[in-house]
Amino acid sequence: MAVGVTILGSGSRGNSTVVSSTRTRILVDAGFSCRETFKRMREVGLEPTELNAIVISHEHSDHVTGLAVLAKKLNVPVFLNDPTCDAWARSLPDAKSPDAVLKKRENFQAGRSFTVGDIEVRSFTIPHDAADPVGFTFRAEGVKIGIVTDLGYMAANVAEHIRRCDVLMIESNHDLEMLRGGPYPWSVKQRVMSRVGHLSNAALGEFFNSDYDGHAAFVVLAHLSEQNNHPELARRSAEQALGPRRDLVHNRLLLASQSQAMATLTL
């Protein structure tokens, strides 16, 4: 028996991850086109037709671009909360209703858990400028996986939910100096740096220093900005903050890519 995490891609141009157990496979977010999602899955040995459900964290385009087509092609349940569904529906062409597009829509409330096959999914509220954004933890076969990106700061409830994760996929979006000196308009810079924006390398480092339990076998830095960060800056910041808690068993540090899928992490 094995539990796996396959990050198909993470960044401002698309986010999608597959969480799998022996019997169940869940697509977490649908930020790539259906064609690209299927391509990336097959490149790492996953068969799209074996997916059992889609779960959506929030309605921003880099998390839902492929949702309508994927839901139709796969014909599997799609889990998203009501505010997220309503916000996403406003982007649909020809004023289509979400129920007409998502034939197997399943609603959940932020802070509640639900089950897909043999995987328990727990959602929790995160601070981001979306309708009702959530992070997720997944439990199966004694393994806990946390996926939390798109948050302006490390809220206490988030830190609590991601304790004792065996795999922790967490945002390290930007370097503050690169962002401040970068090409974005000042209004966008303010949004990214705000408490409903994105987590910086430094803010993640503070969490690792002060409140992280050091439990995870794998820590994956995700949603790195291509304009306002550099992989080595994110890596160095995290390594320094994790410090002596890193060893050959725990906190193996990896970086998610925007352009290609990572090999499956198996526990």
C-alpha positions as CSV (number, residue, x, y, z in Angstrom):
1,M,0.0,0.0,0.0
2,A,1.2,3.5,-0.7
3,V,0.1,7.1,-0.6
4,G,1.4,9.4,-3.3
5,V,1.5,13.2,-4.1
6,T,2.1,14.2,-7.7
7,I,2.4,18.0,-8.3
8,L,1.5,18.6,-11.9
9,G,2.6,22.2,-11.7
10,S,2.4,25.2,-9.4
11,G,2.6,28.9,-10.1
12,S,0.7,31.9,-11.4
13,R,0.1,30.1,-14.7
14,G,-1.5,27.0,-13.3
15,N,-1.8,24.8,-10.2
16,S,-2.8,21.2,-10.0
17,T,-1.8,18.2,-7.8
18,V,-2.9,14.5,-7.6
19,V,-3.3,12.9,-4.2
20,S,-3.6,9.2,-4.4
21,S,-4.0,6.2,-2.1
22,T,-4.2,2.5,-2.9
23,R,-7.8,2.9,-4.1
24,T,-8.5,6.6,-4.7
25,R,-7.1,9.4,-6.8
26,I,-8.1,13.1,-6.3
27,L,-7.2,16.0,-8.5
28,V,-6.6,19.1,-6.3
29,D,-7.4,22.2,-8.3
30,A,-7.7,22.4,-12.1
31,G,-5.4,25.2,-13.2
32,F,-4.3,23.7,-16.5
33,S,-6.3,22.9,-19.6
34,C,-7.7,19.4,-19.8
35,R,-5.2,18.6,-22.5
36,E,-2.3,19.8,-20.5
37,T,-3.5,18.1,-17.3
38,F,-3.8,14.8,-19.1
39,K,-0.4,15.2,-20.7
40,R,1.4,15.9,-17.5
41,M,-0.3,13.1,-15.7
42,R,0.6,10.6,-18.4
43,E,4.2,11.9,-18.4
44,V,4.6,10.7,-14.8
45,G,2.7,7.4,-15.2
46,L,-0.8,8.4,-14.0
47,E,-3.9,7.6,-16.0
48,P,-6.5,10.5,-16.0
49,T,-9.4,8.1,-16.3
50,E,-8.5,6.7,-12.9
51,L,-9.3,10.0,-11.1
52,N,-12.2,9.7,-8.7
53,A,-12.9,13.4,-7.9
54,I,-11.8,17.0,-8.3
55,V,-11.5,19.3,-5.3
56,I,-11.2,23.1,-5.7
57,S,-9.5,25.5,-3.3
58,H,-10.8,28.8,-4.8
59,E,-12.0,30.4,-8.0
60,H,-8.9,32.2,-9.3
61,S,-8.1,31.3,-12.9
62,D,-4.8,29.6,-12.1
63,H,-6.8,27.0,-10.1
64,V,-9.9,26.5,-12.3
65,T,-8.9,27.1,-15.9
66,G,-9.5,23.5,-16.9
67,L,-12.4,22.8,-14.5
68,A,-15.3,22.8,-16.9
69,V,-13.7,20.6,-19.5
70,L,-12.2,18.2,-17.0
71,A,-15.5,17.8,-15.2
72,K,-17.2,16.9,-18.5
73,K,-14.4,14.6,-19.7
74,L,-13.9,12.7,-16.4
75,N,-17.5,12.7,-15.2
76,V,-16.5,12.6,-11.5
77,P,-17.7,14.5,-8.5
78,V,-16.4,18.1,-8.2
79,F,-16.1,19.4,-4.6
80,L,-16.2,23.2,-4.0
81,N,-17.9,25.4,-1.6
82,D,-20.9,27.6,-2.5
83,P,-19.1,31.0,-2.6
84,T,-16.3,29.6,-4.7
85,C,-18.9,28.0,-7.1
86,D,-20.8,31.3,-7.4
87,A,-17.7,33.3,-8.1
88,W,-16.5,30.8,-10.7
89,A,-19.9,30.7,-12.4
90,R,-19.6,34.4,-13.2
91,S,-16.7,33.6,-15.5
92,L,-18.6,31.0,-17.5
93,P,-19.6,31.9,-21.1
94,D,-23.2,32.4,-22.2
95,A,-24.4,32.8,-18.6
96,K,-24.4,29.0,-18.1
97,S,-25.3,27.8,-14.7
98,P,-22.7,25.9,-12.7
99,D,-25.1,23.0,-12.3
100,A,-25.3,22.7,-16.0
101,V,-21.5,22.5,-16.3
102,L,-20.8,20.5,-13.2
103,K,-23.1,17.5,-13.5
104,K,-21.8,16.0,-10.3
105,R,-21.1,19.0,-8.1
106,E,-20.6,18.4,-4.4
107,N,-20.8,21.2,-1.9
108,F,-18.6,21.5,1.2
109,Q,-18.3,24.1,3.9
110,A,-14.9,25.6,4.8
111,G,-13.7,24.0,8.0
112,R,-15.5,20.8,7.4
113,S,-14.3,17.4,6.3
114,F,-15.6,15.0,3.7
115,T,-14.5,11.6,2.3
116,V,-13.6,10.5,-1.2
117,G,-13.1,6.8,-1.4
118,D,-10.6,6.0,1.4
119,I,-9.2,9.5,1.6
120,E,-10.5,11.9,4.3
121,V,-10.3,15.5,3.1
122,R,-10.4,18.4,5.5
123,S,-10.7,22.0,4.4
124,F,-9.8,25.1,6.3
125,T,-10.1,28.8,5.7
126,I,-7.0,30.6,4.4
127,P,-6.4,34.4,4.1
128,H,-6.6,35.2,0.4
129,D,-8.6,37.6,-1.8
130,A,-11.0,35.1,-3.1
131,A,-14.7,34.3,-2.3
132,D,-14.1,31.6,0.3
133,P,-10.6,30.2,-0.2
134,V,-9.4,27.0,1.6
135,G,-6.4,24.9,2.1
136,F,-6.7,21.1,2.4
137,T,-5.3,18.2,4.4
138,F,-5.7,14.6,3.1
139,R,-5.5,11.5,5.3
140,A,-5.2,7.9,4.0
141,E,-3.4,4.8,5.2
142,G,-1.9,6.6,8.2
143,V,-0.4,9.4,6.1
144,K,-1.3,13.1,6.3
145,I,-0.7,15.5,3.4
146,G,-1.1,19.3,3.6
147,I,-1.6,21.5,0.6
148,V,-1.7,25.3,1.3
149,T,-0.9,28.0,-1.2
150,D,-2.3,31.4,-1.9
151,L,-2.3,32.9,1.6
152,G,-1.3,36.4,2.7
153,Y,0.1,35.3,6.0
154,M,0.4,32.2,8.2
155,A,-2.8,32.3,10.2
156,A,-3.0,30.4,13.5
157,N,-5.7,28.1,12.2
158,V,-3.6,27.2,9.1
159,A,-0.5,26.4,11.3
160,E,-2.7,24.2,13.4
161,H,-4.2,22.3,10.5
162,I,-0.9,21.4,8.9
163,R,0.7,20.0,12.0
164,R,1.9,16.4,11.7
165,C,1.9,16.4,7.9
166,D,4.0,13.8,6.3
167,V,4.1,15.8,3.1
168,L,3.7,19.6,3.3
169,M,3.2,21.6,0.1
170,I,3.3,25.2,1.1
171,E,3.6,28.6,-0.7
172,S,6.9,30.5,-1.0
173,N,5.7,33.0,-3.5
174,H,8.0,36.0,-3.6
175,D,11.2,37.6,-2.4
176,L,10.2,41.0,-1.0
177,E,13.1,42.9,-2.5
178,M,12.5,41.4,-6.0
179,L,8.8,42.2,-5.7
180,R,9.4,45.8,-4.6
181,G,11.9,46.4,-7.4
182,G,10.1,44.4,-10.0
183,P,7.9,45.3,-13.0
184,Y,4.4,44.9,-11.4
185,P,2.3,48.1,-10.9
186,W,2.4,49.3,-7.4
187,S,-1.3,48.4,-6.8
188,V,-0.5,44.8,-7.7
189,K,2.6,44.8,-5.5
190,Q,0.4,46.0,-2.6
191,R,-2.1,43.2,-3.2
192,V,0.6,40.5,-3.3
193,M,2.2,41.8,-0.1
194,S,-1.1,42.3,1.7
195,R,-2.7,40.0,4.3
196,V,-4.9,38.5,1.6
197,G,-2.1,38.2,-1.0
198,H,0.7,35.7,-1.1
199,L,3.3,34.3,1.3
200,S,6.8,35.6,0.9
201,N,10.0,33.6,1.4
202,A,10.6,35.6,4.6
203,A,7.2,35.0,6.0
204,L,7.5,31.2,5.3
205,G,10.9,31.3,7.0
206,E,9.4,32.9,10.1
207,F,6.8,30.1,10.3
208,F,9.6,27.5,9.9
209,N,11.6,29.1,12.7
210,S,8.8,29.7,15.2
211,D,5.8,27.4,14.7
212,Y,6.6,24.5,12.4
213,D,6.7,21.1,14.0
214,G,9.4,19.6,11.8
215,H,7.5,16.5,11.1
216,A,7.2,16.2,7.3
217,A,9.3,13.8,5.4
218,F,8.9,16.1,2.4
219,V,8.5,19.9,2.3
220,V,7.6,21.2,-1.1
221,L,7.9,25.0,-1.8
222,A,5.1,25.9,-4.2
223,H,3.6,28.8,-6.2
224,L,6.9,30.5,-6.7
225,S,6.6,33.7,-8.7
226,E,8.5,33.7,-12.0
227,Q,8.8,37.5,-11.9
228,N,9.4,38.1,-8.2
229,N,11.3,35.1,-6.9
230,H,14.1,32.8,-7.8
231,P,14.3,29.1,-6.9
232,E,17.6,29.4,-5.1
233,L,16.4,32.3,-3.1
234,A,13.4,30.4,-1.9
235,R,15.4,27.3,-1.2
236,R,18.1,29.2,0.7
237,S,15.6,31.0,2.8
238,A,13.8,27.7,3.7
239,E,17.0,25.8,4.4
240,Q,18.3,28.5,6.8
241,A,14.9,28.6,8.6
242,L,14.6,24.9,8.9
243,G,18.1,24.6,10.2
244,P,19.1,21.6,12.3
245,R,15.6,20.1,12.1
246,R,16.4,18.9,8.6
247,D,17.9,15.4,8.3
248,L,17.9,12.5,5.9
249,V,14.4,11.4,6.9
250,H,12.5,14.6,7.7
251,N,12.1,17.9,5.8
252,R,13.6,16.8,2.5
253,L,13.2,20.1,0.7
254,L,11.8,20.2,-2.9
255,L,10.6,22.9,-5.2
256,A,7.5,22.6,-7.3
257,S,7.9,23.6,-11.0
258,Q,5.5,25.7,-13.1
259,S,6.5,24.1,-16.4
260,Q,6.5,20.4,-15.6
261,A,5.2,17.7,-13.3
262,M,7.3,16.4,-10.4
263,A,7.9,12.8,-9.9
264,T,5.4,11.3,-7.4
265,L,6.3,11.5,-3.8
266,T,5.5,8.1,-2.3
267,L,5.0,7.3,1.4
